[in-house]
Amino acid sequence: MRALALAGTGDLRALPALHSLAEHGGLPYSRPEARVMAALPPAELAAVMRTKLRRDRDGYHGNTTALEVLALCGSAAALAVDDVALRLDTPYAYDAMRVLGRTGPPAAATADRLAAYAAGRGQGAGGSYPRRAAWAHWKVTGDPALALDVCGTAVRSGTASHGLPCLADLGPLAAAHTTPVRYLMDSAGAWTRTYAAHAYWRITGDPEPAVPVLLAEVDPAWDGDPALPVREAARILGQIGAPAVSAAPLLRRILAQEERLGRPWRGVRILADQAYVRTLTEALERIAPGTGAAAPAPAPVPAVRQRGVLVRWSK
């Protein structure tokens, strides 16, 4: 718990303990907990996750959480490419593709296997696998043709929201798919609306239709439920920057709250809240540079471990 708390603040003193936990077991077993560690430098964190992959081999938690964190390490995950590639023929292939795609050209040796998945020929392929594989193929090779075909077809079906983040990454290259993307901004699904708004802005460069859709998803009463795209919508508004200025008052309002998240409850709620604060603060700084300090973001609050849970000191 102490190592995770240090990691969540980006403190390098957490690394020796994390390496030991990766080697002998004990790293977080849930994705939200694992993401807390992303505050550490990517290269050092990727080395810890490589150790975790090698130790756990077929273990479910060791694979899912390690791959989750490696995907956040970007190109720094290159040192673990061989270990990640071994997961392409396992139940963890989807997460492995995400890591390989975010690693980029250093993972080019996996291009043929990714192309096979994109064509529906990979082991256990189906569902959203072809879209993720086609996107990863583009990222590792630099050739967008396969991703435009597979992800564009998925989005044109009107139901495959998993193709939207891929088209967002492709940006203006995906201009031929603007109309179905715009249609999905009115979807009944919150995640689909959010991803469609992001893709529309990235493809067209026009933020006007996207900002209201994203702003509607930023609920100040959100308790951290991962089924809702609140944090993602705030992050995207930050990417849009100044044209999303209408979001600034709401972001300040959320930051002014003493506490924001009610979950995950056990052990990492305070760290998760701090991560959300970072997302909101960074978004506000991009939207209205120099005004982020006006939002009274809470000062760090001491915590104590009580019955296995980190809780705030009573005032």
SVG drawing of the C-alpha trace seen along z (x, -y; Angstrom):
<svg xmlns="http://www.w3.org/2000/svg" viewBox="-30 -33 45 53">
<polyline fill="none" stroke="black" stroke-width="0.4" points="0.0,0.0 2.8,-2.4 4.6,-1.6 1.4,-2.2 0.8,-5.5 4.3,-6.7 3.9,-5.6 0.6,-7.5 2.5,-10.7 5.3,-9.9 7.8,-9.4 10.8,-7.4 11.4,-5.9 8.5,-3.5 10.5,-1.7 12.6,0.7 9.5,1.9 7.5,2.2 10.3,4.3 10.3,6.6 6.5,6.9 6.6,7.6 9.1,10.4 7.4,12.0 3.8,11.1 1.7,8.3 1.3,5.6 -2.3,4.3 -4.8,6.8 -7.3,4.4 -7.0,2.0 -8.0,-1.2 -5.4,-0.4 -2.8,0.4 -3.4,-2.9 -2.4,-4.8 1.2,-3.8 1.2,-5.7 2.4,-8.8 5.9,-7.3 8.3,-7.8 7.2,-5.5 10.6,-3.8 11.0,-2.8 7.4,-1.7 7.7,0.4 10.6,2.3 8.5,3.2 5.6,4.4 8.0,6.5 9.1,8.3 5.4,8.8 4.6,10.3 7.6,12.7 6.7,13.8 2.9,14.3 3.1,15.9 -0.5,17.2 -1.9,15.5 -5.0,13.4 -4.3,10.5 -0.6,10.3 -1.4,10.0 -4.4,7.7 -2.9,5.2 0.6,5.3 -0.7,4.8 -3.0,2.0 0.0,0.1 2.3,0.8 -0.3,-0.7 0.1,-3.9 3.9,-3.9 3.7,-4.6 7.0,-4.1 8.7,-3.3 7.0,0.1 9.4,1.0 11.6,2.9 8.7,5.3 7.7,5.8 8.8,9.4 7.0,10.3 3.9,8.5 4.0,10.2 3.8,13.6 0.3,12.6 -1.1,12.3 -2.0,16.0 -3.6,15.9 -6.9,14.6 -5.0,11.3 -4.5,10.5 -6.7,7.5 -4.8,5.8 -1.5,6.8 -2.6,5.1 -3.2,1.9 0.3,2.0 1.9,2.8 0.0,0.0 1.0,-2.6 4.6,-1.4 4.6,-2.2 7.5,-1.3 9.6,0.6 6.8,3.2 7.0,3.5 8.0,7.1 4.4,7.9 2.8,6.3 2.0,9.6 0.3,11.1 -1.7,7.9 -2.8,8.0 -4.0,11.5 -6.1,10.5 -7.5,7.5 -8.6,10.0 -10.3,12.2 -7.7,14.9 -6.1,14.6 -6.7,17.1 -10.0,16.3 -10.5,13.3 -13.9,11.7 -15.8,8.8 -13.6,5.7 -10.4,7.6 -10.1,6.7 -10.5,3.0 -7.9,2.9 -5.5,5.0 -6.0,2.8 -5.3,-0.3 -2.2,1.3 -1.0,2.3 -1.2,-1.3 0.7,-2.5 3.6,0.0 3.9,-0.3 2.8,-3.8 0.4,-2.5 -3.2,-3.6 -4.9,-1.6 -5.9,1.4 -7.1,-0.7 -9.2,-3.0 -10.8,0.0 -11.6,2.1 -12.4,-0.7 -14.3,-2.7 -16.5,0.3 -17.2,0.8 -18.3,-2.8 -20.4,-2.8 -22.3,0.2 -23.7,-2.3 -23.1,-0.1 -19.3,0.5 -18.1,-2.3 -14.8,-0.6 -13.8,-1.9 -14.2,-5.5 -11.0,-5.9 -9.1,-4.5 -10.6,-7.0 -9.9,-9.7 -6.2,-8.8 -6.3,-8.8 -7.6,-12.3 -8.1,-14.0 -7.0,-10.7 -10.5,-9.4 -12.4,-12.3 -14.4,-9.8 -16.1,-8.6 -17.2,-12.0 -21.0,-11.5 -21.4,-8.2 -19.2,-9.6 -21.4,-12.7 -24.5,-10.4 -23.0,-8.5 -22.7,-11.7 -26.5,-11.2 -26.1,-7.6 -27.9,-6.3 -24.6,-5.1 -22.5,-7.6 -19.2,-6.1 -20.2,-6.0 -21.3,-9.7 -18.0,-10.7 -15.8,-8.8 -17.8,-10.0 -17.4,-13.7 -13.7,-13.1 -13.4,-11.5 -15.5,-14.2 -13.3,-16.9 -10.0,-15.1 -11.2,-14.4 -12.7,-17.7 -11.0,-20.2 -14.4,-21.6 -15.0,-21.6 -18.4,-23.3 -20.6,-20.2 -18.3,-18.2 -18.0,-20.4 -21.7,-20.3 -21.7,-16.5 -18.6,-16.2 -19.7,-18.8 -22.9,-16.9 -20.9,-13.9 -18.9,-15.8 -21.2,-15.1 -20.0,-16.9 -21.7,-14.2 -19.7,-11.4 -18.4,-9.0 -15.8,-7.3 -18.0,-4.6 -15.9,-3.3 -19.1,-2.6 -19.4,-6.3 -17.0,-8.4 -16.8,-11.4 -13.0,-11.5 -12.5,-10.8 -14.8,-13.6 -12.9,-16.0 -9.6,-14.9 -10.9,-15.4 -12.2,-18.8 -8.7,-19.7 -7.3,-18.5 -9.7,-20.7 -8.4,-23.6 -9.6,-27.2 -12.6,-26.4 -13.9,-24.4 -13.9,-27.5 -17.6,-26.8 -16.4,-23.8 -14.1,-25.9 -16.7,-26.9 -17.8,-23.3 -14.2,-22.0 -13.5,-24.6 -16.7,-23.7 -15.6,-20.0 -12.1,-20.9 -13.5,-23.0 -15.2,-20.1 -13.4,-18.7 -13.9,-15.2 -15.0,-13.9 -14.9,-10.1 -16.7,-7.6 -15.0,-4.6 -12.8,-2.7 -13.4,-2.5 -10.8,-0.1 -7.3,-1.3 -6.9,-3.7 -9.8,-6.1 -7.7,-9.1 -5.1,-8.3 -7.8,-7.8 -9.2,-11.2 -5.8,-12.8 -5.5,-11.3 -8.9,-12.8 -7.8,-16.1 -4.7,-16.0 -6.9,-15.3 -9.2,-18.2 -6.4,-20.6 -4.5,-19.7 -7.7,-20.1 -8.5,-23.5 -4.9,-24.7 -5.2,-23.8 -8.6,-25.4 -7.8,-28.6 -4.0,-28.9 -3.0,-30.5 -6.4,-30.3 -6.1,-26.8 -4.7,-28.2 -8.0,-30.0 -9.7,-26.7 -9.1,-25.8 -7.8,-22.3 -7.6,-20.6 -4.3,-20.5 -2.9,-17.0 -4.6,-15.5 -2.8,-13.1 -4.0,-9.6 -3.8,-6.7 -4.3,-3.0 -7.2,-1.7 -8.5,1.9 -6.7,2.2 -8.2,-1.0 -6.6,-4.4 -8.8,-7.0 -8.5,-10.7 -7.5,-12.1 -10.5,-13.4 -10.4,-17.2"/>
</svg>
